[in-house]
Amino acid sequence: MKNYICIVVVCFLVFACQRYRGEEITHREDYDKYLESVPVSTTSKYFELWDGKIRPDSMQLLSFGVVAGQYNNYFQATGDISYLKKAEQALSRAVEIAAIGKAGYYRSLARNFISQHRFREAEMLADSARAWGSGVEETQGLMFDIQMELGDYGQAEKYLDSIKDLSNFGYLIRLAKWNDHHGDLESTISFMEKARKKAEGSKNIDLRLWAYTNLADYYGHAGRIKDSYNHYLKALAIDPQNAYAKKGIAWILFSYEKNPQEAMRILDSVTKHYKAPDYYLLKAQIASFMGDDMARLSNLDDYFRAVRNPAYGVMYNAYNVPIFIDETQQLEEALKIAQEEVRNRPVAHSYGLLAYAYLKKGELGKALAITEEHINGKTFEPAVLLYAAEVYKAAGRNEDVKELKSELLGATYELGPSDAERIMNL
């Protein structure tokens, strides 16, 4: 009888593990050819020609624009923050000396600041571009992007309405973002698919890459994992070194297929030459899931060593708050950074971090007040809803916890295996 019971238990566990593992979507032969890690070339005769024309007293406006564009490309290819800062320097000089086309340089510098999470400075630059009057629709689209980051959704909607054109790629991707903010994933995907069609028709490689990787993300949120995987592959077919697409495939392996070893193999190939700090955080998360504490600590150390570079400014504040709370127990530092993030970017995610910091400091009243005022009914982001659920649980709001838990159980792929356990413990 005991043997029979043991057999039943073993069978149940095997069955449970199979259910826990997602259907196998990925195949090594699809992406292995893209994992050969080679340094990205960050110079060329063309670049050196234009770069060589820049001197401290240079007035060669075209040189600054060309060089800034190339530096931005290098940043995208390497994740090296120094290139983004060099692009900023070149664009700042272009804004200073331009007599014509000044609005375009203001917009380019504003986009550079968006990449650095300097949203309020970007807003000022966009206002300057608008004052010059040229490229009105481009400036309005830029203002929509900035207001979404600043949480002023009323203004964002006005700017979106001002550029309405369903035949325009820029409008379609912003309309998709607007619908995603409102939790309408079906419409979001529909508009992104229209944008993808426009990008493919234009033959513009950058637009195609943007459409493929963003649509892949949205497909993942919708549980369409195979479609997500195929679009990451489409991106790699265009740009074999695209780190973001490789990261997307690694996430599918980790979060859906529960194959952390293969996910780590992909990320190891990426981080040999791609230096964005958040990739080390993902590797630490995967190592933790694998029970490899040495690898987890090593990758956390790599992350902290990277973000100590002052050039990053506030770019990694939103990553640092939960790490300081959950990993290093630096609660005062976490609260300080969360408060700064709310000032710089007053959106639901920032308020979620602030509420979480107050919760862990034992200030439940403040955590609950922030959750009620800035999160409840104002976001569909799973990570933020998880913070809200933990606040409600601490406050004994069991019905609210139950409602959020039901919603979060459908977002375990997006949140990942580590947070799946937190959801079950709500």
N, C-alpha and C positions, 0 to 999 in steps of 0.2 A: 504493500500500500504506500509506504514511504517513497519507494522508487517511482511509483506511478505519479505521486504528487510532485516529485522532483522533475520528472519529465514534463509534466504540465507546466510547471513554473518556468523551466528553461524555454519551452516552446513559446510561452507567452512573452518572455523577455526578447526572444529572437524576433517575434512578430512586432513587438513594440518598437524595437530598434529599426526594423524595416520601414515601419510607418514614420518613424522619426526622420529617417533619411529620405530626402526627396527623390523623385524620379531622376535617373541619370540623364542629364541634358547635355553636358559638356563631353568633348572627346579630345584627348591630347593631340591627336593628329591635326585637329582644326587650328590650334593656336601655337603648337610647339615651334613652328617655323618663325614665329614672331618673338620668341623669347631669347634669341641670341643677343646678348647684351653688348652693345658697342657704344662708345662715347659719341654723343651728338656733336657734330662739327659746329663750332660757334664763331666761325670766321669764314670769309671768302674774299676773293679778289674784289668783287663788287662792293662788299661791305667795307673793306679796307680803303677802297677808293674814296668813298663818301666820308668815312670816319677820319681819313687823313686830311680832309678839307676843314675839319672843325678845329679852331684854335680858341683860346680864352676870349679873344676880342672878335671872333668870327661873326660876320653878318650874313653868311651863306645859309639862308633860311631852309632851302630845299635839303641841304645836308642834314640838318637837325631832324627834319621830318622822316627822312629815309632811315637814318641811323636809329631813331627811336622805334620805328616799326620793326627793324631787325632785332633790336634788343628785346622787344616784346616777344618776338618769335622765339628767341633763345630762352627766354623765361618759360614760355609754354612748353618748350622741348626738354628743358633740364630741371625745372622746378627751383632753379637757383635765384634767390631773391635779389642778388646783386644786379642781375640784368633788368629786373623791373625798376630798380632804383636808378639805374643808368638811363633807362627810357624816360623816367620822370625828369631827370636832369636835362636831357635833350629837349623834351617837350616844354619844360619851363623856359628854357632859352628861346625856343621858337615862339612861344606866347609873348615873350618880352620884346622880340625884335620884329615880329610880323606887322606889316602894314596892310596887307591884303590876306584873305583867307584866315584871319585871326580866329573866327568862330570855330573853324574846324580844329585848330590847335587847342582851343579851350575844351572842346568836346573830347579830344584824344587824351588830354591831361586828366579830365574828369573820369574817363574810363580807367585810366591808370590808377587813380585814387580809389575807385570802386574796388579794384583788385586788391588794394591795400587796406580795404575796409575803412577808408577815410571818407565816409559818406557825406558828412556835413561840409567838408571842403569841396567835395565833388559837386554838391548842390550849388555852392557859390560860383564855381567855374561854369556850371551849366547856365546859371543866371547871366554870367558875363557873355557866354556864347549867344544867349537869346537877345541880349542888348545889341549885339552886332547885326542881328537880323537875317543873316544868311543861313541856309540849311535849317529852316524852321522845323520841318517835320523830324529831321534827325535830332534836333535839340529836344523836341517834345517827347520823342521816344526815349531819349536819355533821361529826361526828367521823370518819366514813368518808372524807369529802372531804379532811380535814386529814391523816389517816394515809396516804392515798395520796400526798399531796404530800411527806410526811416519809419515805416509803419503808418504813413499818412495815406491811407487807402482811398479817402475821398478825393484828394488831389491826384492820386495815381489814376483813378477812374476817369477824371476829367482829361488828363493827358492821353489816356488810351483812346477815349472817344474822339479826341482831336486828330488822331492819325488813322482813323478807321478806313481800312482798305483790305478786303479779303483776298486781294491778289498780291499783297505785299508780304514778303517773308518776315520782315521785322515786325509787322503788325500781328501776324499769325502766331509768332513765338511768344509775343507779349500777351496775346489773348489766351494762349495756352497757360501761361504763368498765372494770369488773373483767375482763370477757372480752377487751377490747382489750389490757389489760395482759398477758394471757396469750397474746396472739397469735391468738386465735380470732376473726377478723374476721367470719366468717359468722354466728356467734352474736351478736356485737356489733351487727351490722346488723339482725338479726332482732328483738332486744330494742328497738333504737331505732325500728324501724318500729312496734312495739307502742306505744311511748311517743308516737310521732307521732299514732297513732290516738286515744290518750287526749287529747292536746293539742287535736286538731281537734274532738273531742267536747265538750271543756270550753268552747270558744269563747274561751279565754284567749289574747289576742294575744301576750303575753310567752312563754308556753309554746310556742305555735306557732312563733314566731321561733326560739326555742332549739332546738326539735326539727328544724326545716327546715335551719338552718345546720349543726348538728352532724351530722345525717344526710348532708348534702351533703359534709361532710368525709370521713366514713366511706366513702361511695360512691366518692369520689376515690381513697382508699387502696386500694379493691378494684378499681380500674380501670373502674368503672361511671361514666364521665365524663359521659355524657348525663344520667344520673339525678342526678349531682352538680349539673350546670348547671341542670337543671329545678328543683331544690330551692332553689338560690340565687335563682332567679327568683321562686319562691313566697314567699321571705322579702321580696324587694323589692316584691312586690305588696301586702304588708301594711305594710311600712315602706320607702317609696321612698328614704329617706336612709340606709339601713343600710349602713355602710361595710364591715362584715365580708363581707357577701354580694357587694358590688362587688369587694372584694379577691379573693374566691373565684373570681369570673368572670375577673378579670385573670390569676389563676394558671393557669386552664385555657387561656387564650389564650397565655400565655407558655410554660408547661411542656408542654402537650399539642399545641396547634396551632402552636407555634413562630411566633407572631405578636407579637413584643415591642412593635412600634409601637402596636398597638391596646391591648395590656395597659397600656402607659405612658399612653395617652390616658385610659383609665378611672381609673387611679391619680392622674393629674394633676387630674382633676375632684374626686376624693375629698379630696386633701390641701389643696385651697383652704380648706376649713373644718374638716376633721377632723385632729386634731393628734397622734395617737399616733405616737411616734418610729419604731416598727418599719416603718411604711409607707414611710418614706424609705429604709430599708435595702433593702426589696424593689425600690424604684425604682432604687437604686444597682446592685443585682444585675442588673436588666433592662438598664440602661444599659451595664453591662460586657459583657453578652452581645451588645449591639448595636455594641460597639466605640466608644461615645460616652464618652470618658474625662472630658470636661468635665462632662457630666450626672452621671456616676458620682461625681466628686469633689464636685460641688455638693450632691448628695443625702446623701453621707456627712457633709458639713459641716452640713447641716440636722439630721441625726440627732445628731451630737455636740453641737450647740448646744442641742438639745432636752433631751438626757439630762443635761446639766450642771445642770439644775434639781434642787436637793437634795430636792425633794418626791418625786422618783421613788425615792429610797432604793436598794434592791437590785433593783428590778423588772426592770432591763435588764442585770443581771450576765451572764445566760446568752447574751445577744446580744453583750456587750462582749468576752468572752474570745476568740472566733474573729476578731473585728475587730482586736483588739490584736495577735493573732498574725499573721494573714494580710495585714492592710492596713497597720498602722503599725509592726509589728515591736517592740512594747513587751512583750517576753516576760516581764520581771519583774512588770509590772503585770498581765498576763494571768494569771500563776500566782497572784498574790495574790488576784485576784478569783475565780478558780476555787476556791481553797481556802476563801474565804468562802462561795461558793455551796454547796460540799459541807457546810459547817457548818450553813447555813440550810436546805438541801434535799438531804439525802443519798440521792438517787435515781440510777439508772444514767446519766441524762443529765448530771448534775453531775459524776459520776466520769469520764464520757467527756471532758468539757471539761478536767478536771484531768490526765487521762492525755495528752491532746493537747498541753497546755501543757508538761508534762514532756518529751514527745517532741521538741517543737520547741526546747526548751532543751538538748537533747542528753543528757538523763537517761533513757535508754532503760530501764534497770533498774526505775526507779520507775514509768514509764509501763506497762511490761509487768506489773508486780505489781498495779497498780490494775486493769488490764484483766482479768487472771485472776480477781481476787477479787470485783470489783464489777460486771463487765459480761458476761463470758463465761457464756452460758446464762441470763442474768437479765433480758434485755430483747429486744424485737423492734423497737425504734425504729431506722429506717434511719440517721438521722444519727449515732446512737451507734455502730451497727455499722460505719459508715464510719471513725470514729475508731479503733475496735478493729482494723479491717483494716489501717490505716496503721501502727499500732503493731506488729502481727504481721509486716507486710512489712519493717519496719526490723529486726525481730528474726530475720528469715530463716525465719519459720514459714510456709512456702509453702503447705502443705496447708490450714492455717487460713485463709490469705488466699483461696485458691481457693474454699473453702466459703462464705466471707462474700461474695466477689465474685459468686458465683452467685445468692445471695439478694438482693444489692443491685441487680443488673441488673433485677430485677423491681420495684424501688422508684424507678426513675428519675423517674417522674412526681411522686412525693411529694417527692423531693430537689431536682428541678429540673435544667435543662440545664447549669448551672455545675458541679454535682457529678457529672453524668454523665461528664464528662471525667476527673474524679478516679477514678471507679470503673474506667473503661477502662484507666487507667494503673496500677492495682494490680498 
